[in-house]
Amino acid sequence: MQAIRTQIIVKQQQPETKTQSGIVLTQNHETTYGVVVSVGARVKEVKIGDRIVLNWNAAVQIKHGNDTFYAVNSDAVYAVV
């Protein structure tokens, strides 16, 4: 799957519920991250493999086989974390 122009293809990553030492994290609001799997030719801010925070309301869901991906414009990215 290849993104075009200013689009980014993202795989959703669920927030961590435990630390590496086994402490259970409880949060009232959870931030859901995405991992970049493809970037369009005009995108310079992120690269494949980056973990990002984005506006999920601006994302278009894509089903490919058993996987679900999201396509968003690069303007929907808030931060690389």
Residue pairs with C-beta under 8 A, 6 or more apart in sequence:
1 9
1 37
1 38
1 62
1 64
1 69
2 9
2 38
3 9
3 38
3 39
3 40
3 43
3 71
4 40
4 41
5 40
5 41
5 42
6 40
6 42
6 43
6 73
6 74
6 75
7 39
7 40
7 43
7 71
7 72
7 73
7 74
8 36
8 38
8 39
8 40
8 43
8 46
8 52
8 71
8 72
8 73
8 74
8 77
9 36
9 37
9 38
9 39
9 62
9 69
9 70
9 71
10 34
10 35
10 36
10 37
10 52
10 54
10 59
10 69
10 70
10 71
10 72
11 34
11 35
11 37
11 67
11 68
11 69
11 70
12 32
12 33
12 34
12 68
12 70
13 32
13 33
13 34
13 35
13 51
14 32
15 27
15 30
15 31
15 32
15 33
16 25
17 24
17 25
18 24
18 25
19 25
31 53
32 56
33 51
33 52
33 53
33 81
34 51
34 52
34 53
34 54
34 70
35 49
35 50
35 51
35 52
36 46
36 47
36 48
36 49
36 50
36 52
37 48
37 69
38 48
39 46
39 47
39 48
40 74
42 74
43 74
45 74
45 77
45 80
46 52
46 74
46 77
46 80
50 80
51 80
51 81
52 77
52 78
52 79
52 80
52 81
53 77
53 78
53 79
53 81
54 72
54 76
54 77
54 78
55 72
55 76
55 78
56 70
58 72
58 73
58 76
59 70
59 71
59 72
59 76
60 70
60 71
60 72
61 68
61 69
61 70
62 68
62 69
62 70
62 71
